[in-house]
Amino acid sequence: MKKDIKQHKAGRIGALDLAAAARQGVERALAARQAMTELTPEETMQVSGAATAAAKAIIKEPPVIGLVAVKEPTIAGFRPPIVVGLVATDQVK
Amino acid sequence: MSNPKQTLCPSVPHDWVGAQVFAVVGGTVEEPEVSYLDEPLTVTQEIVDMAAPVAPDEVFRMAGACATTGCGHYAHETDRCTLAQRTVSMAPAVVHMLPRCAIRLDCRWWSENGAEACRRCPQVATRDYAADQVKRTMAEPPRPHSAHP
C-alpha cells in the first residue's frame, strides 16, 4: 500500500477554473463507474453459474467517505428520535 | 447577524444545509487527486449541474456543519469523528506539504488530527465507485455499542 508521496499533487484552483476542473472530475467519476461495472473473473464465474442470488451479491455499492446521517434512532445506543415535521398542537404545552 | 463558527465536516452531501464546495476530485480512477479552491463556494444548481451526469459528491468535496450525534461516524464517548481517525490510521499520506485549504481552520478532521489528516485528505473522494478495500473499510461507520450509559 506504499505510495510515492511525491507523485501526488494537491492542486489549487480558482473559481474561474471550477468548470474545467469539474469536467475532469466528471471524467474520472465516469471512469470509476465503468471500472465498477467490469466484473472480475471470479465474479464472471458467479454470474455464469446463473444463480440469481450470486448475481445480486456482486452488485457493488460505492462507499461514502463522509457524513452518514443517522436517520433512525438506534435502540442499542438509546439515541433519541428526532422529529422533523408536524407536531400536534395538543402536544405543545 | 453573525453565526458562531461551526466545526465543519469536510465530506458532506451537496444537499446538506449550508454545504460549500471547497475542492474538486481529479486524478485517476486508481489515484484520486483533490484540488482545493482558493475560496469555498456555496453549492448552487449551477455547480450541481457541472457534475452531471454523476452525483455531485463524486466530483466535488463539500463541507458543512458537523452533525455530531446525528452522524454515524461520531463517537459519543470521545466526542470525535471516527471517520477521520480511521482515515489517519488506515490511509497513506499522499502529500508532504499541506495543501492550502480554505476550510482548514474550521475542519473537524484537522482540529482532531492535525496535519496527519491533511496529508491524507487529497486522496478522498466522498463517493467513489472504484474505491479500494482500504477506503471501503474506512467508510464503514462503527457499529453502535450494545449498551450506552
gemmi code that builds the backbone of each chain (N, CA, C; Angstrom):
import gemmi

chains = {
    "A": [
        ("MET", (0.837, -1.190, 0.000), (0.000, 0.000, 0.000), (0.876, 1.245, 0.000)),
        ("LYS", (2.189, 1.032, -0.172), (3.091, 2.175, -0.134), (2.929, 3.005, -1.394)),
        ("LYS", (2.956, 4.283, -1.231), (2.711, 5.168, -2.346), (3.796, 6.234, -2.368)),
        ("ASP", (4.202, 6.603, -3.567), (5.200, 7.652, -3.682), (4.522, 8.999, -3.468)),
        ("ILE", (4.798, 9.570, -2.336), (4.124, 10.816, -1.974), (4.391, 11.899, -3.001)),
        ("LYS", (5.594, 11.897, -3.569), (5.959, 12.977, -4.479), (5.131, 12.962, -5.764)),
        ("GLN", (4.518, 11.828, -6.050), (3.741, 11.770, -7.287), (2.375, 12.437, -7.153)),
        ("HIS", (1.976, 12.666, -5.929), (0.637, 13.183, -5.716), (0.665, 14.704, -5.686)),
        ("LYS", (-0.266, 15.293, -6.424), (-0.336, 16.755, -6.451), (-1.686, 17.187, -5.893)),
        ("ALA", (-1.641, 17.934, -4.821), (-2.873, 18.523, -4.306), (-2.918, 19.938, -4.849)),
        ("GLY", (-3.595, 20.107, -5.959), (-3.553, 21.381, -6.667), (-4.452, 22.440, -6.076)),
        ("ARG", (-4.370, 23.607, -6.667), (-5.230, 24.717, -6.272), (-5.957, 25.216, -7.500)),
        ("ILE", (-7.192, 25.600, -7.308), (-7.941, 26.149, -8.428), (-8.740, 27.363, -7.977)),
        ("GLY", (-8.855, 28.316, -8.880), (-9.675, 29.488, -8.610), (-11.094, 29.235, -9.074)),
        ("ALA", (-11.992, 30.118, -8.673), (-13.399, 29.942, -9.026), (-13.601, 29.902, -10.547)),
        ("LEU", (-12.769, 30.649, -11.270), (-12.930, 30.679, -12.727), (-12.545, 29.354, -13.366)),
        ("ASP", (-11.714, 28.580, -12.689), (-11.274, 27.302, -13.247), (-12.185, 26.153, -12.825)),
        ("LEU", (-13.202, 26.459, -12.079), (-14.021, 25.400, -11.494), (-14.661, 24.513, -12.554)),
        ("ALA", (-15.194, 25.124, -13.600), (-15.896, 24.336, -14.614), (-14.944, 23.347, -15.289)),
        ("ALA", (-13.736, 23.806, -15.607), (-12.761, 22.921, -16.255), (-12.349, 21.792, -15.311)),
        ("ALA", (-12.128, 22.135, -14.054), (-11.753, 21.109, -13.079), (-12.894, 20.119, -12.887)),
        ("ALA", (-14.124, 20.639, -12.900), (-15.284, 19.764, -12.724), (-15.406, 18.790, -13.895)),
        ("ARG", (-15.109, 19.265, -15.089), (-15.196, 18.361, -16.253), (-14.214, 17.204, -16.101)),
        ("GLN", (-13.010, 17.515, -15.634), (-12.035, 16.439, -15.406), (-12.542, 15.495, -14.304)),
        ("GLY", (-13.166, 16.093, -13.298), (-13.702, 15.280, -12.215), (-14.814, 14.359, -12.682)),
        ("VAL", (-15.647, 14.867, -13.571), (-16.729, 14.046, -14.114), (-16.145, 12.881, -14.921)),
        ("GLU", (-15.107, 13.173, -15.701), (-14.463, 12.101, -16.482), (-13.925, 11.016, -15.557)),
        ("ARG", (-13.289, 11.437, -14.488), (-12.755, 10.462, -13.535), (-13.884, 9.649, -12.898)),
        ("ALA", (-14.964, 10.344, -12.534), (-16.079, 9.650, -11.889), (-16.738, 8.652, -12.841)),
        ("LEU", (-16.861, 9.040, -14.094), (-17.447, 8.113, -15.071), (-16.545, 6.898, -15.259)),
        ("ALA", (-15.244, 7.144, -15.299), (-14.300, 6.020, -15.429), (-14.373, 5.110, -14.213)),
        ("ALA", (-14.576, 5.716, -13.047), (-14.702, 4.910, -11.826), (-15.956, 4.052, -11.885)),
        ("ARG", (-17.035, 4.635, -12.398), (-18.274, 3.854, -12.535), (-18.081, 2.716, -13.528)),
        ("GLN", (-17.370, 3.014, -14.603), (-17.103, 1.986, -15.610), (-16.297, 0.846, -15.001)),
        ("ALA", (-15.292, 1.221, -14.208), (-14.462, 0.200, -13.557), (-15.304, -0.660, -12.625)),
        ("MET", (-16.299, -0.037, -12.007), (-17.161, -0.764, -11.089), (-17.986, -1.812, -11.819)),
        ("THR", (-18.338, -1.537, -13.073), (-19.211, -2.458, -13.787), (-18.449, -3.611, -14.442)),
        ("GLU", (-17.120, -3.483, -14.475), (-16.338, -4.565, -15.062), (-16.128, -5.653, -14.018)),
        ("LEU", (-16.586, -6.821, -14.333), (-16.512, -7.914, -13.374), (-15.131, -8.553, -13.373)),
        ("THR", (-14.729, -9.002, -12.220), (-13.501, -9.781, -12.126), (-13.807, -11.187, -12.656)),
        ("PRO", (-12.780, -11.956, -13.013), (-13.034, -13.327, -13.485), (-13.848, -14.142, -12.479)),
        ("GLU", (-13.569, -13.924, -11.211), (-14.300, -14.662, -10.182), (-15.787, -14.298, -10.210)),
        ("GLU", (-16.051, -12.997, -10.368), (-17.432, -12.552, -10.412), (-18.137, -13.060, -11.674)),
        ("THR", (-17.386, -13.093, -12.773), (-17.964, -13.599, -14.014), (-18.395, -15.044, -13.849)),
        ("MET", (-17.582, -15.805, -13.130), (-17.925, -17.202, -12.873), (-19.225, -17.288, -12.085)),
        ("GLN", (-19.386, -16.383, -11.147), (-20.609, -16.400, -10.345), (-21.834, -16.175, -11.224)),
        ("VAL", (-21.726, -15.186, -12.114), (-22.861, -14.862, -12.977), (-23.144, -16.007, -13.937)),
        ("SER", (-22.078, -16.580, -14.518), (-22.290, -17.652, -15.480), (-22.898, -18.874, -14.815)),
        ("GLY", (-22.796, -18.922, -13.502), (-23.452, -20.004, -12.773), (-24.950, -19.826, -12.719)),
        ("ALA", (-25.420, -18.700, -13.214), (-26.853, -18.427, -13.334), (-27.575, -18.405, -12.005)),
        ("ALA", (-26.853, -18.212, -10.968), (-27.514, -18.134, -9.665), (-27.908, -16.688, -9.418)),
        ("THR", (-29.172, -16.457, -9.319), (-29.657, -15.090, -9.129), (-29.095, -14.481, -7.857)),
        ("ALA", (-29.081, -15.273, -6.821), (-28.587, -14.757, -5.545), (-27.130, -14.319, -5.670)),
        ("ALA", (-26.355, -15.119, -6.386), (-24.944, -14.787, -6.547), (-24.794, -13.508, -7.357)),
        ("ALA", (-25.625, -13.371, -8.378), (-25.546, -12.168, -9.204), (-25.887, -10.936, -8.370)),
        ("LYS", (-26.873, -11.077, -7.507), (-27.230, -9.947, -6.649), (-26.088, -9.614, -5.694)),
        ("ALA", (-25.396, -10.645, -5.286), (-24.351, -10.443, -4.294), (-23.191, -9.619, -4.827)),
        ("ILE", (-23.014, -9.590, -6.142), (-21.854, -8.874, -6.672), (-22.180, -7.436, -7.058)),
        ("ILE", (-23.405, -7.018, -6.848), (-23.714, -5.609, -7.108), (-22.902, -4.766, -6.124)),
        ("LYS", (-22.119, -3.868, -6.688), (-21.224, -3.087, -5.830), (-21.810, -1.716, -5.535)),
        ("GLU", (-21.841, -1.391, -4.303), (-22.287, -0.062, -3.891), (-21.054, 0.786, -3.621)),
        ("PRO", (-21.097, 2.060, -3.997), (-19.940, 2.897, -3.705), (-19.894, 3.243, -2.227)),
        ("PRO", (-18.719, 3.220, -1.635), (-18.638, 3.678, -0.255), (-18.733, 5.189, -0.201)),
        ("VAL", (-19.310, 5.694, 0.822), (-19.372, 7.143, 1.015), (-18.432, 7.502, 2.155)),
        ("ILE", (-17.369, 8.188, 1.817), (-16.419, 8.604, 2.843), (-16.849, 9.987, 3.291)),
        ("GLY", (-17.683, 10.019, 4.266), (-18.184, 11.303, 4.717), (-19.343, 11.132, 5.656)),
        ("LEU", (-20.016, 12.212, 5.856), (-21.103, 12.251, 6.823), (-22.154, 11.192, 6.513)),
        ("VAL", (-22.486, 10.426, 7.502), (-23.563, 9.441, 7.367), (-24.653, 9.838, 8.351)),
        ("ALA", (-25.707, 10.394, 7.831), (-26.763, 10.882, 8.708), (-27.435, 9.721, 9.421)),
        ("VAL", (-27.649, 9.893, 10.694), (-28.362, 8.881, 11.466), (-29.841, 9.207, 11.349)),
        ("LYS", (-30.544, 8.411, 10.572), (-31.947, 8.711, 10.299), (-32.879, 8.014, 11.277)),
        ("GLU", (-32.479, 6.866, 11.733), (-33.338, 6.096, 12.631), (-32.710, 6.069, 14.023)),
        ("PRO", (-33.539, 6.178, 15.055), (-32.974, 6.035, 16.393), (-32.459, 4.620, 16.583)),
        ("THR", (-31.287, 4.494, 17.130), (-30.738, 3.160, 17.341), (-31.043, 2.735, 18.768)),
        ("ILE", (-31.743, 1.624, 18.878), (-32.136, 1.137, 20.202), (-30.897, 0.861, 21.042)),
        ("ALA", (-29.905, 0.264, 20.398), (-28.710, -0.110, 21.146), (-28.046, 1.117, 21.766)),
        ("GLY", (-28.063, 2.218, 21.025), (-27.387, 3.403, 21.527), (-28.319, 4.356, 22.267)),
        ("PHE", (-29.576, 3.985, 22.432), (-30.565, 4.832, 23.079), (-30.567, 6.224, 22.474)),
        ("ARG", (-30.391, 6.295, 21.170), (-30.369, 7.614, 20.530), (-31.805, 8.143, 20.457)),
        ("PRO", (-32.055, 9.325, 20.975), (-33.432, 9.827, 20.949), (-33.875, 10.121, 19.531)),
        ("PRO", (-35.139, 9.848, 19.228), (-35.618, 10.138, 17.877), (-35.692, 11.633, 17.637)),
        ("ILE", (-35.427, 12.031, 16.430), (-35.531, 13.440, 16.059), (-36.743, 13.560, 15.152)),
        ("VAL", (-37.676, 14.382, 15.540), (-38.872, 14.562, 14.731), (-38.746, 15.868, 13.964)),
        ("VAL", (-38.653, 15.748, 12.682), (-38.606, 16.934, 11.841), (-39.926, 16.975, 11.099)),
        ("GLY", (-40.826, 17.783, 11.561), (-42.119, 17.830, 10.903), (-43.203, 18.266, 11.853)),
        ("LEU", (-44.397, 17.973, 11.439), (-45.568, 18.444, 12.168), (-45.593, 17.914, 13.598)),
        ("VAL", (-45.860, 18.777, 14.530), (-46.062, 18.366, 15.917), (-47.479, 18.760, 16.294)),
        ("ALA", (-48.255, 17.776, 16.687), (-49.664, 18.051, 17.003), (-49.771, 19.099, 18.105)),
        ("THR", (-50.724, 19.988, 17.952), (-50.824, 21.113, 18.890), (-51.126, 20.661, 20.310)),
        ("ASP", (-51.809, 19.505, 20.458), (-52.108, 19.077, 21.828), (-50.866, 18.541, 22.548)),
        ("GLN", (-49.764, 18.430, 21.800), (-48.514, 18.019, 22.443), (-47.699, 19.227, 22.884)),
        ("VAL", (-48.141, 20.401, 22.447), (-47.394, 21.600, 22.805), (-47.945, 22.137, 24.106)),
        ("LYS", (-47.095, 22.217, 25.100), (-47.554, 22.678, 26.419), (-47.530, 24.203, 26.449)),
    ],
    "B": [
        ("MET", (-25.979, 40.242, 11.560), (-26.175, 38.979, 12.268), (-25.019, 38.049, 11.948)),
        ("SER", (-24.329, 37.597, 12.973), (-23.217, 36.687, 12.713), (-23.433, 35.373, 13.457)),
        ("ASN", (-23.143, 34.289, 12.769), (-23.281, 32.983, 13.387), (-21.981, 32.605, 14.071)),
        ("PRO", (-22.087, 31.894, 15.186), (-20.859, 31.396, 15.787), (-20.206, 30.395, 14.840)),
        ("LYS", (-18.886, 30.294, 14.880), (-18.193, 29.377, 13.970), (-18.582, 27.941, 14.278)),
        ("GLN", (-18.842, 27.202, 13.202), (-19.213, 25.812, 13.367), (-18.040, 24.933, 12.966)),
        ("THR", (-17.966, 23.767, 13.602), (-16.986, 22.790, 13.168), (-17.505, 22.146, 11.899)),
        ("LEU", (-16.659, 22.090, 10.896), (-17.103, 21.605, 9.590), (-16.668, 20.168, 9.337)),
        ("CYS", (-17.581, 19.420, 8.752), (-17.238, 18.108, 8.196), (-16.755, 18.363, 6.771)),
        ("PRO", (-15.601, 17.812, 6.390), (-15.086, 18.070, 5.039), (-15.607, 17.103, 3.990)),
        ("SER", (-16.702, 16.432, 4.289), (-17.208, 15.445, 3.338), (-18.710, 15.262, 3.536)),
        ("VAL", (-19.469, 16.292, 3.162), (-20.927, 16.213, 3.309), (-21.575, 16.100, 1.925)),
        ("PRO", (-22.809, 15.605, 1.875), (-23.522, 15.581, 0.590), (-23.898, 16.993, 0.149)),
        ("HIS", (-24.163, 17.154, -1.132), (-24.393, 18.500, -1.668), (-25.664, 19.150, -1.132)),
        ("ASP", (-26.613, 18.311, -0.685), (-27.869, 18.882, -0.204), (-27.863, 19.128, 1.300)),
        ("TRP", (-26.711, 19.011, 1.922), (-26.590, 19.325, 3.343), (-26.750, 20.827, 3.529)),
        ("VAL", (-27.485, 21.217, 4.541), (-27.746, 22.645, 4.753), (-26.428, 23.418, 4.862)),
        ("GLY", (-26.293, 24.451, 4.038), (-25.106, 25.294, 4.091), (-23.873, 24.692, 3.445)),
        ("ALA", (-24.035, 23.611, 2.690), (-22.873, 22.953, 2.082), (-22.111, 23.894, 1.159)),
        ("GLN", (-20.789, 23.809, 1.228), (-19.939, 24.640, 0.376), (-18.904, 23.766, -0.307)),
        ("VAL", (-18.714, 24.008, -1.584), (-17.663, 23.297, -2.323), (-16.324, 23.903, -1.934)),
        ("PHE", (-15.384, 23.048, -1.538), (-14.050, 23.583, -1.235), (-12.965, 22.882, -2.049)),
        ("ALA", (-13.352, 21.846, -2.803), (-12.339, 21.135, -3.589), (-13.010, 20.327, -4.694)),
        ("VAL", (-12.188, 19.920, -5.655), (-12.663, 19.110, -6.777), (-11.785, 17.860, -6.855)),
        ("VAL", (-12.421, 16.725, -7.080), (-11.682, 15.464, -7.151), (-11.293, 15.187, -8.596)),
        ("GLY", (-10.007, 15.224, -8.869), (-9.498, 14.884, -10.194), (-8.642, 13.636, -10.106)),
        ("GLY", (-7.560, 13.639, -10.871), (-6.674, 12.483, -10.849), (-7.228, 11.333, -11.663)),
        ("THR", (-6.898, 10.144, -11.245), (-7.308, 8.957, -11.990), (-8.233, 8.092, -11.139)),
        ("VAL", (-8.739, 7.055, -11.771), (-9.601, 6.136, -11.030), (-8.828, 5.528, -9.863)),
        ("GLU", (-7.595, 5.118, -10.146), (-6.794, 4.456, -9.114), (-6.282, 5.438, -8.067)),
        ("GLU", (-5.976, 6.653, -8.507), (-5.390, 7.622, -7.582), (-6.113, 8.973, -7.699)),
        ("PRO", (-7.206, 9.114, -6.983), (-7.884, 10.408, -6.993), (-6.967, 11.495, -6.428)),
        ("GLU", (-7.010, 12.664, -7.043), (-6.212, 13.789, -6.555), (-7.127, 15.001, -6.409)),
        ("VAL", (-7.188, 15.481, -5.206), (-8.086, 16.586, -4.902), (-7.369, 17.916, -5.123)),
        ("SER", (-8.049, 18.832, -5.811), (-7.550, 20.205, -5.955), (-8.441, 21.124, -5.133)),
        ("TYR", (-7.801, 22.018, -4.421), (-8.524, 22.841, -3.450), (-8.815, 24.223, -4.016)),
        ("LEU", (-10.035, 24.678, -3.784), (-10.418, 26.015, -4.248), (-9.790, 27.086, -3.358)),
        ("ASP", (-9.495, 28.216, -3.965), (-8.966, 29.337, -3.187), (-9.977, 29.799, -2.137)),
        ("GLU", (-11.236, 29.774, -2.530), (-12.319, 30.174, -1.626), (-13.446, 29.161, -1.763)),
        ("PRO", (-14.080, 28.806, -0.657), (-15.225, 27.886, -0.781), (-16.401, 28.573, -1.472)),
        ("LEU", (-17.186, 27.777, -2.180), (-18.335, 28.312, -2.905), (-19.609, 27.640, -2.416)),
        ("THR", (-20.638, 28.434, -2.231), (-21.929, 27.867, -1.856), (-22.423, 26.962, -2.984)),
        ("VAL", (-22.973, 25.824, -2.606), (-23.476, 24.893, -3.614), (-24.724, 25.483, -4.271)),
        ("THR", (-24.659, 25.677, -5.559), (-25.796, 26.194, -6.324), (-26.221, 25.136, -7.343)),
        ("GLN", (-27.348, 25.375, -7.968), (-27.793, 24.456, -9.015), (-26.779, 24.401, -10.153)),
        ("GLU", (-26.149, 25.543, -10.419), (-25.145, 25.592, -11.481), (-23.988, 24.650, -11.170)),
        ("ILE", (-23.571, 24.626, -9.916), (-22.477, 23.738, -9.518), (-22.926, 22.279, -9.575)),
        ("VAL", (-24.136, 22.032, -9.114), (-24.669, 20.664, -9.189), (-24.699, 20.196, -10.642)),
        ("ASP", (-25.104, 21.086, -11.533), (-25.191, 20.732, -12.950), (-23.814, 20.424, -13.551)),
        ("MET", (-22.781, 21.049, -13.006), (-21.428, 20.777, -13.517), (-21.043, 19.311, -13.328)),
        ("ALA", (-21.635, 18.669, -12.331), (-21.272, 17.276, -12.047), (-22.067, 16.274, -12.887)),
        ("ALA", (-23.090, 16.738, -13.551), (-23.916, 15.816, -14.341), (-23.058, 15.121, -15.400)),
        ("PRO", (-23.271, 13.845, -15.655), (-24.383, 13.009, -15.211), (-24.114, 12.224, -13.925)),
        ("VAL", (-23.029, 12.530, -13.221), (-22.771, 11.790, -11.987), (-23.244, 12.623, -10.800)),
        ("ALA", (-23.116, 12.073, -9.617), (-23.564, 12.786, -8.415), (-22.523, 13.831, -8.014)),
        ("PRO", (-22.981, 14.956, -7.462), (-22.023, 16.000, -7.074), (-20.926, 15.504, -6.140)),
        ("ASP", (-21.254, 14.568, -5.251), (-20.217, 14.135, -4.313), (-19.257, 13.113, -4.907)),
        ("GLU", (-19.416, 12.803, -6.187), (-18.381, 12.037, -6.895), (-17.332, 12.973, -7.480)),
        ("VAL", (-17.697, 14.249, -7.612), (-16.826, 15.228, -8.283), (-16.269, 16.270, -7.309)),
        ("PHE", (-17.142, 16.715, -6.425), (-16.752, 17.807, -5.528), (-16.566, 17.298, -4.103)),
        ("ARG", (-15.721, 18.005, -3.383), (-15.675, 17.830, -1.926), (-16.411, 19.020, -1.339)),
        ("MET", (-17.343, 18.718, -0.459), (-18.164, 19.769, 0.114), (-18.096, 19.715, 1.639)),
        ("ALA", (-18.110, 20.893, 2.218), (-18.031, 20.990, 3.672), (-19.332, 21.554, 4.212)),
        ("GLY", (-19.677, 21.107, 5.392), (-20.878, 21.608, 6.050), (-20.780, 21.347, 7.545)),
        ("ALA", (-21.720, 21.880, 8.264), (-21.693, 21.747, 9.720), (-21.668, 20.277, 10.130)),
        ("CYS", (-20.738, 19.938, 11.017), (-20.658, 18.564, 11.527), (-21.952, 18.246, 12.270)),
        ("ALA", (-22.503, 17.073, 11.983), (-23.784, 16.691, 12.590), (-23.612, 16.077, 13.974)),
        ("THR", (-22.400, 15.932, 14.420), (-22.064, 15.293, 15.709), (-22.910, 14.031, 15.930)),
        ("THR", (-23.818, 14.039, 16.903), (-24.560, 12.817, 17.228), (-25.538, 12.388, 16.141)),
        ("GLY", (-25.740, 13.256, 15.152), (-26.616, 12.888, 14.045), (-25.874, 12.159, 12.947)),
        ("CYS", (-24.608, 11.874, 13.164), (-23.799, 11.188, 12.150), (-23.303, 9.855, 12.705)),
        ("GLY", (-23.357, 8.857, 11.880), (-22.947, 7.517, 12.295), (-21.467, 7.390, 12.601)),
        ("HIS", (-20.691, 8.350, 12.206), (-19.242, 8.283, 12.454), (-18.831, 8.925, 13.778)),
        ("TYR", (-19.757, 9.634, 14.392), (-19.402, 10.396, 15.592), (-19.390, 9.488, 16.810)),
        ("ALA", (-18.337, 9.578, 17.583), (-18.227, 8.750, 18.790), (-18.645, 9.556, 20.009)),
        ("HIS", (-19.711, 9.115, 20.662), (-20.187, 9.807, 21.869), (-19.094, 9.838, 22.941)),
        ("GLU", (-18.431, 8.688, 23.073), (-17.514, 8.525, 24.196), (-16.360, 9.517, 24.153)),
        ("THR", (-15.910, 9.800, 22.941), (-14.726, 10.641, 22.801), (-15.036, 12.004, 22.202)),
        ("ASP", (-16.258, 12.178, 21.757), (-16.632, 13.410, 21.046), (-15.714, 13.651, 19.851)),
        ("ARG", (-15.419, 12.592, 19.143), (-14.538, 12.726, 17.982), (-15.146, 12.024, 16.774)),
        ("CYS", (-14.599, 12.366, 15.636), (-15.041, 11.758, 14.385), (-14.223, 10.498, 14.119)),
        ("THR", (-14.885, 9.355, 14.115), (-14.155, 8.109, 13.905), (-13.735, 7.945, 12.447)),
        ("LEU", (-14.443, 8.600, 11.534), (-14.050, 8.527, 10.123), (-12.673, 9.159, 9.932)),
        ("ALA", (-12.478, 10.308, 10.561), (-11.168, 10.963, 10.460), (-10.085, 10.099, 11.106)),
        ("GLN", (-10.432, 9.481, 12.223), (-9.460, 8.621, 12.902), (-9.064, 7.441, 12.017)),
        ("ARG", (-10.072, 6.823, 11.382), (-9.767, 5.674, 10.517), (-8.969, 6.112, 9.300)),
        ("THR", (-9.294, 7.290, 8.782), (-8.563, 7.783, 7.611), (-7.088, 7.966, 7.954)),
        ("VAL", (-6.827, 8.560, 9.095), (-5.438, 8.799, 9.503), (-4.715, 7.473, 9.773)),
        ("SER", (-5.421, 6.530, 10.351), (-4.741, 5.287, 10.720), (-4.633, 4.302, 9.555)),
        ("MET", (-5.519, 4.393, 8.570), (-5.521, 3.378, 7.514), (-4.987, 3.864, 6.172)),
        ("ALA", (-5.229, 5.121, 5.840), (-4.823, 5.612, 4.515), (-3.384, 6.117, 4.562)),
        ("PRO", (-2.676, 5.994, 3.455), (-1.307, 6.515, 3.430), (-1.319, 8.037, 3.259)),
        ("ALA", (-0.289, 8.681, 3.770), (-0.116, 10.109, 3.471), (0.207, 10.226, 1.990)),
        ("VAL", (-0.355, 11.232, 1.335), (-0.114, 11.369, -0.102), (0.582, 12.687, -0.464)),
        ("VAL", (0.748, 13.563, 0.509), (1.500, 14.798, 0.263), (2.415, 15.076, 1.460)),
        ("HIS", (3.544, 15.728, 1.149), (4.419, 16.196, 2.233), (3.932, 17.544, 2.738)),
        ("MET", (3.782, 18.465, 1.777), (3.348, 19.824, 2.118), (1.830, 19.848, 2.231)),
        ("LEU", (1.336, 20.461, 3.251), (-0.115, 20.531, 3.386), (-0.681, 21.426, 2.290)),
        ("PRO", (-1.741, 20.953, 1.628), (-2.361, 21.805, 0.616), (-3.002, 23.024, 1.260)),
        ("ARG", (-3.023, 24.120, 0.517), (-3.736, 25.290, 1.023), (-5.225, 24.973, 0.971)),
        ("CYS", (-5.878, 25.068, 2.090), (-7.272, 24.635, 2.178), (-8.092, 25.739, 2.833)),
        ("ALA", (-9.183, 26.101, 2.184), (-9.981, 27.243, 2.644), (-10.814, 26.937, 3.884)),
        ("ILE", (-10.969, 25.661, 4.227), (-11.817, 25.345, 5.391), (-11.016, 24.807, 6.572)),
        ("ARG", (-9.697, 24.732, 6.423), (-8.905, 24.016, 7.430), (-9.165, 24.495, 8.859)),
        ("LEU", (-9.222, 25.784, 9.046), (-9.327, 26.311, 10.413), (-10.608, 25.861, 11.108)),
        ("ASP", (-11.612, 25.507, 10.326), (-12.881, 25.084, 10.918), (-13.134, 23.583, 10.756)),
        ("CYS", (-12.192, 22.885, 10.176), (-12.391, 21.478, 9.815), (-12.231, 20.559, 11.026)),
        ("ARG", (-13.198, 19.664, 11.198), (-13.101, 18.725, 12.321), (-11.934, 17.757, 12.143)),
        ("TRP", (-11.703, 17.306, 10.935), (-10.601, 16.361, 10.717), (-9.272, 16.993, 11.129)),
        ("TRP", (-9.102, 18.280, 10.771), (-7.885, 19.000, 11.135), (-7.830, 19.252, 12.637)),
        ("SER", (-8.936, 19.678, 13.212), (-8.910, 20.056, 14.624), (-8.635, 18.851, 15.506)),
        ("GLU", (-9.009, 17.661, 15.036), (-8.811, 16.474, 15.872), (-7.537, 15.702, 15.533)),
        ("ASN", (-7.071, 15.835, 14.317), (-5.937, 15.012, 13.889), (-4.778, 15.809, 13.308)),
        ("GLY", (-4.978, 17.104, 13.163), (-3.893, 17.957, 12.705), (-3.411, 17.615, 11.301)),
        ("ALA", (-2.140, 17.831, 11.066), (-1.565, 17.701, 9.733), (-1.700, 16.293, 9.162)),
        ("GLU", (-1.763, 15.296, 10.029), (-1.861, 13.921, 9.521), (-3.161, 13.714, 8.736)),
        ("ALA", (-4.199, 14.415, 9.118), (-5.450, 14.326, 8.349), (-5.279, 15.025, 7.005)),
        ("CYS", (-4.644, 16.182, 7.024), (-4.493, 16.962, 5.782), (-3.567, 16.267, 4.784)),
        ("ARG", (-2.666, 15.445, 5.258), (-1.769, 14.725, 4.342), (-2.482, 13.570, 3.646)),
        ("ARG", (-3.634, 13.220, 4.160), (-4.412, 12.116, 3.579), (-5.651, 12.591, 2.835)),
        ("CYS", (-6.099, 13.770, 3.169), (-7.328, 14.313, 2.576), (-7.300, 14.373, 1.038)),
        ("PRO", (-6.144, 14.679, 0.411), (-6.165, 14.856, -1.048), (-6.454, 13.595, -1.864)),
        ("GLN", (-6.633, 12.450, -1.205), (-6.969, 11.238, -1.950), (-8.431, 10.834, -1.728)),
        ("VAL", (-9.146, 11.639, -0.974), (-10.509, 11.255, -0.597), (-11.530, 11.800, -1.585)),
        ("ALA", (-12.291, 10.898, -2.172), (-13.493, 11.273, -2.916), (-14.660, 10.856, -2.031)),
        ("THR", (-15.605, 11.742, -1.836), (-16.701, 11.422, -0.911), (-17.446, 10.167, -1.351)),
        ("ARG", (-17.786, 10.109, -2.626), (-18.449, 8.908, -3.157), (-17.615, 8.399, -4.320)),
        ("ASP", (-17.128, 7.181, -4.192), (-16.198, 6.673, -5.203), (-16.527, 5.220, -5.528)),
        ("TYR", (-17.013, 5.013, -6.732), (-17.403, 3.654, -7.134), (-16.212, 2.718, -7.243)),
        ("ALA", (-15.025, 3.287, -7.433), (-13.847, 2.438, -7.635), (-12.953, 2.409, -6.399)),
        ("ALA", (-13.502, 2.731, -5.265), (-12.694, 2.763, -4.044), (-12.114, 1.385, -3.749)),
        ("ASP", (-10.872, 1.383, -3.295), (-10.253, 0.103, -2.951), (-10.757, -0.370, -1.577)),
        ("GLN", (-10.289, -1.538, -1.190), (-10.805, -2.141, 0.038), (-10.487, -1.300, 1.265)),
        ("VAL", (-9.334, -0.645, 1.257), (-8.975, 0.197, 2.414), (-9.992, 1.315, 2.578)),
        ("LYS", (-10.336, 1.957, 1.474), (-11.285, 3.065, 1.573), (-12.683, 2.569, 1.926)),
        ("ARG", (-13.028, 1.393, 1.437), (-14.333, 0.841, 1.802), (-14.391, 0.572, 3.310)),
        ("THR", (-13.303, 0.084, 3.846), (-13.264, -0.169, 5.292), (-13.298, 1.147, 6.061)),
        ("MET", (-12.557, 2.127, 5.552), (-12.556, 3.449, 6.189), (-13.955, 4.027, 6.277)),
        ("ALA", (-14.722, 3.820, 5.211), (-16.036, 4.460, 5.101), (-17.091, 3.820, 5.993)),
        ("GLU", (-16.775, 2.669, 6.533), (-17.761, 1.920, 7.311), (-17.901, 2.515, 8.717)),
        ("PRO", (-19.076, 3.040, 9.054), (-19.239, 3.581, 10.412), (-19.122, 2.469, 11.444)),
        ("PRO", (-18.661, 2.801, 12.643), (-18.579, 1.767, 13.675), (-19.968, 1.299, 14.064)),
        ("ARG", (-20.045, 0.055, 14.485), (-21.333, -0.462, 14.949), (-21.677, 0.201, 16.288)),
        ("PRO", (-22.966, 0.469, 16.507), (-23.326, 1.058, 17.806), (-23.053, 0.081, 18.928)),
        ("HIS", (-22.687, 0.631, 20.075), (-22.435, -0.225, 21.231), (-23.733, -0.881, 21.689)),
        ("SER", (-23.579, -2.027, 22.347), (-24.766, -2.743, 22.795), (-25.401, -2.056, 24.007)),
        ("ALA", (-24.656, -1.237, 24.667), (-25.221, -0.517, 25.802), (-24.620, 0.874, 25.839)),
        ("HIS", (-25.390, 1.795, 26.326), (-24.916, 3.177, 26.422), (-25.290, 3.715, 27.790)),
        ("PRO", (-24.338, 4.263, 28.520), (-24.649, 4.713, 29.892), (-25.658, 5.852, 29.909)),
    ],
}
model = gemmi.Model(1)
for chain_id, residues in chains.items():
    chain = gemmi.Chain(chain_id)
    for i, (resn, *xyz) in enumerate(residues, 1):
        res = gemmi.Residue()
        res.name, res.seqid = resn, gemmi.SeqId(i, " ")
        for name, pos in zip(("N", "CA", "C"), xyz):
            atom = gemmi.Atom()
            atom.name, atom.element = name, gemmi.Element(name[0])
            atom.pos, atom.b_iso = gemmi.Position(*pos), 0.0
            res.add_atom(atom)
        chain.add_residue(res)
    model.add_chain(chain)
structure = gemmi.Structure()
structure.add_model(model)
structure.setup_entities()
